Amino acid sequence: MAKVSIGLRGWRFEEDEIFTDDEELKPLDEIPEDPRERLLRLVSLVEEPCDVCYLDYGEAEIHRCREAEIVYGEPDGEVLLCPEHEPDLLYWFREAGGSDHKGTVEFADRFHEWVAAGNEAPDGYASVEHVEEDPGALPDLPDQQEVQERLEEGFDGDRIDILELAGERADDDETVTDEEVVESDLDLSTDYPSDR
């Protein structure tokens, strides 16, 4: 089977690792760890703005940013790009030391720093020619809700004892009295966690 991109160009998947013979997305627990991690990350990246556009315009003018079509890097250290800004990343990677960060989660930070310093690819710097044989034939990427439902499917939710993990034992007969709650700094009207 061939390698395919889903949602965004750049990350490539072996078709037989992620699709059934009926061309449906496999259950998540049947997908190998690396492609599963990338698929889960892609769900949150699709429809996000291009990183370079975002650095140019910021949150205040996010409506001016082009939607990302391309992803490079590793999950949680990825760079999202529109076709217009892809040459900037390629130039940085090939000519300006970006390849030193290949495979690291710092990849995106180093590229963002390079762009924020006013750097860009020279005019006419060549981009990558992406070949799309039949993108319409691929199943749609599940949305975040569907991925969450798939993750929770069959999940028993074992209870974790944080004190035990910390190496401490809680005595089951230690109860907190009403007076102790009143005397404590605990604000029961606050939604925790709080910024305070």
C-alpha positions in Angstrom: 0.0 0.0 0.0 1.0 3.6 -0.5 1.8 6.4 2.0 -0.9 9.0 2.3 -1.4 12.4 4.0 -4.6 13.0 5.9 -6.0 16.5 6.8 -2.7 18.3 6.2 0.1 17.5 3.8 3.4 16.6 5.2 2.9 13.8 7.7 2.6 10.6 5.7 1.0 7.4 6.9 1.2 3.8 5.6 -2.4 3.1 4.4 -2.4 -0.4 5.8 -1.5 0.8 9.3 -4.4 3.2 9.6 -7.1 2.0 7.3 -9.1 -1.3 7.2 -9.6 -3.2 3.9 -13.0 -1.4 3.6 -11.1 1.9 3.6 -12.4 2.9 7.0 -10.2 4.3 9.8 -9.1 1.4 12.0 -10.0 1.5 15.7 -7.3 3.5 17.6 -6.0 0.6 19.6 -5.2 -1.2 16.3 -3.1 1.6 14.9 0.6 1.5 15.9 1.7 4.1 18.5 3.6 6.6 16.2 0.9 6.9 13.6 -1.8 6.9 16.2 -0.1 9.8 18.1 0.2 11.8 14.8 -3.5 11.1 13.9 -4.6 12.3 17.3 -2.5 15.4 17.0 -3.8 16.1 13.5 -7.4 16.2 14.8 -6.5 19.4 16.8 -4.3 20.9 14.0 -6.7 20.8 11.1 -8.2 24.3 10.5 -5.5 26.0 12.6 -3.8 29.1 11.1 -0.4 29.0 9.4 2.3 29.7 12.0 4.0 32.4 10.0 0.8 34.2 9.3 0.0 34.0 13.0 3.4 35.5 13.8 2.7 38.3 11.4 -0.8 39.1 12.5 -1.2 37.7 16.0 -4.4 36.9 17.9 -5.9 40.3 17.3 -5.9 39.9 13.6 -6.2 36.1 13.4 -8.9 36.5 10.7 -6.2 37.6 8.3 -4.2 34.4 8.7 -4.4 31.7 6.0 -5.5 28.2 7.1 -2.6 25.8 7.4 -2.4 23.1 4.7 1.0 21.6 5.5 2.6 20.2 8.7 6.3 19.5 9.4 8.1 18.3 12.5 7.1 16.0 15.3 3.9 16.0 17.3 3.9 18.9 19.9 6.9 20.4 18.0 5.2 20.8 14.6 5.1 23.8 12.3 1.9 24.6 10.4 2.2 26.3 7.1 0.2 27.7 4.2 1.6 27.2 0.7 2.9 30.7 0.6 5.1 30.3 3.7 6.3 26.7 3.1 9.4 28.0 1.3 10.4 29.9 4.4 10.6 26.7 6.4 12.3 24.8 3.6 14.9 27.5 3.3 15.5 27.6 7.1 15.7 23.8 7.2 18.1 23.5 4.2 20.2 26.6 4.4 19.9 28.3 7.8 20.6 25.4 10.3 17.1 24.2 10.8 18.1 20.6 10.0 20.0 20.6 13.3 16.6 20.5 15.1 15.1 17.7 13.0 13.2 15.2 15.1 13.1 17.4 18.2 10.1 19.1 19.9 12.2 22.3 19.8 11.9 22.3 15.9 8.9 24.6 15.9 10.3 27.0 18.5 13.6 27.4 16.6 11.7 28.1 13.4 9.4 30.6 15.0 12.4 32.4 16.5 14.1 32.6 13.1 10.9 34.0 11.5 10.3 36.4 14.5 13.8 37.8 13.9 12.7 38.9 10.4 14.1 36.1 8.4 12.4 34.6 5.3 13.2 32.6 2.2 14.7 34.6 -0.7 12.2 35.5 -3.5 11.7 32.6 -5.8 13.0 29.9 -3.4 11.5 26.6 -4.5 8.8 24.9 -2.6 8.1 21.1 -2.5 5.8 19.8 -5.2 3.1 17.9 -3.4 1.5 15.1 -5.4 -2.2 14.4 -4.7 -3.4 11.4 -6.7 -6.9 11.2 -5.3 -7.4 13.0 -2.0 -11.2 12.7 -2.2 -10.9 8.9 -2.0 -9.5 9.0 1.5 -11.9 8.8 4.5 -12.4 12.0 6.4 -10.3 12.4 9.6 -12.6 12.0 12.6 -13.4 15.2 14.6 -12.2 15.7 18.2 -15.5 14.4 19.6 -15.3 11.2 17.7 -11.7 10.7 18.7 -12.6 11.3 22.4 -15.4 8.7 22.1 -13.1 6.2 20.5 -10.5 6.8 23.3 -13.2 6.3 26.0 -14.7 3.2 24.4 -14.1 0.3 26.7 -12.2 2.5 29.3 -12.8 1.3 32.8 -11.3 4.3 34.5 -9.2 2.8 37.3 -8.9 5.0 40.3 -5.4 6.3 41.0 -4.2 6.9 44.6 -2.1 10.1 44.3 -0.8 9.7 47.9 0.4 6.2 47.1 2.2 7.4 44.0 3.9 10.1 46.1 5.1 7.4 48.5 2.7 8.5 51.3 -0.1 6.5 52.8 -3.4 8.0 53.8 -5.1 6.7 56.9 -8.6 5.8 55.9 -9.9 6.9 59.2 -8.5 10.4 58.9 -11.6 12.6 58.4 -11.7 16.3 58.0 -14.1 18.1 60.4 -16.3 21.0 59.6 -14.2 23.2 61.8 -11.0 22.3 59.9 -12.7 23.2 56.6 -13.9 26.6 58.0 -10.4 27.4 59.4 -8.7 26.4 56.1 -8.1 28.8 53.2 -10.2 26.6 50.9 -12.7 28.7 49.0 -15.5 26.4 48.1 -17.0 29.0 45.8 -14.0 28.9 43.5 -13.8 26.6 40.5 -10.5 24.8 40.9 -7.9 24.9 39.5 -7.7 28.6 39.9 -5.4 31.4 38.7 -5.3 32.7 42.3 
